[in-house]
Amino acid sequence: MKKIGYIVLLGLSSLFQSTFYAQTIKYDIIEDSPELTPTTIVNLDLAQLDMNGVIESWSFNLGLWGYHDIIKNKVSIDYNIKKSWLAVGKLSNKNYPGNLEVNLGANLLLTNKTKNKKLRISLEREYQGSHYNYAEGTRTDNYIETSIIIPGKVTVRNGVRGGLYYKNNAYEFSDFGTSIFRRYGGKMTSAGVYGGVMTRRSKNLFIKTDQYGVCFNSIGDEFYIDALILPYNKFMDNITTGDETRVDESEFIKQNIKASPIGFRVGWKSYQIAKKAKTGKKFGLSFMFEAGLKPYLGPFLNGGLSITLVKNNIH
C-alpha cells in the first residue's frame, strides 16, 4: 500500500512540477483562429474494433469516415463506412458473412459561437525509461509531458444530423428454450435511418516559445447522440444446411426475440484540422468511438485510432 501511495505522489509531483515550470516559459501567440475549419475531412481506419452482444458478429474493420461541407459551416455530408478484414464468425463457420456498415447522412449546423477558454498546449514529451515486470511479462514506458495552459478561443457549433443506416453481419442465437436444441446462425441484415443532435468544437491555437519553438493545439471534435430506427431486420440461416444455401428464419426469430426496432448511440470523433505547412504533419492521428444499443445485437461499442488523410480548404 505504501508503495502505491509513493508512486501516486511521485506522479502528481512530476505533473505539478512540469506544469509550474511550463508556466514560466515566454511565448507569443502566432495564430488563434478556431473558426478556420476544413471543408473536407477524410479519415482512414485500419483496425477499428466493433463489438456487441452477439460475439459471432464482432470484427476488426477497415473504414473511412469524415464530412464534406456543402455550405461552409452550415450544411455538410457526413459518412462512416466500415468493412471487416477479420470477422469472428468466419473463424468458426466459413459461410458466415463479414461485417459491412454504412452510415450516410447530413449535418445541419444551426448555431455558431466562439468562446474564450483555457487551453492546454503540449511543449515536450520526454522519455524517462521503461519498467519491466518479468513475472507478468509486461513493459511500461514512462514519459514526462511538459505543457502550458494559456487563454485561447474555442468555436462551438450546434446542430442536428440524420441519414441512412445499413449493416450486414454474422449472427448466432440458441434454441430459445424449446424442447429440441437447435442453433440459428448466418447472415443478419439491418437497415433504417438515424437522427439526432450534434456539437462540433474546434481549436486552432499556435504559439512560439522561447525554448520549444512553435507549439500548437489544433483539434476538431464532434459529439453526437442519435436515435437508430431500424425496422428492416432479416436473418438468413445457414447452420442447418451446412453449405452456402440460406434459409429465411426472420419470422421465427422475431417471434421468439421481442426486440424493439429502435436503438440509440452516442459518439465522439476527433481529428487534426491545421495543414502540414503549419503543423509539420502530413496526416496526423484521429479517432472515433461509439457506444449504444442496436436491435437484436444488444449493447455495442466500436472505435479505434485513425489517420487523417485529407483536410482541405481550411478557411
Buried (B, 14 or more C-beta within 10 A) or exposed (E): EEEEEEEEEEEEEBEEEBBEEBEEBEBEEEBBBBEBBBBBBBBBBEEBBBBBEBEBBBBBBBBBBBBBBEEEBBEBBBBBBBBBEBBBBBEEBEBBBBBBBBBEBBBEBEEBEBEEBEBBBBBBEEEEEEEEEEEEEEEEEEEBBBBBEBEBBBBBBBBBBBBEBBBBBBBBBEEEEEEEEEEBBBBBBBBBBBBBEBBBBBBBBBBBBEEBEEBBBBBBBBBBBBBBBBEEBBBBBBBBEEEEEBBEBBEBBBEBEEBEBBBBBEBBBBBBBBBEEBBEEEBBEBBBBBBBBBBBBEEBEBBBEBBBBBBEEBE
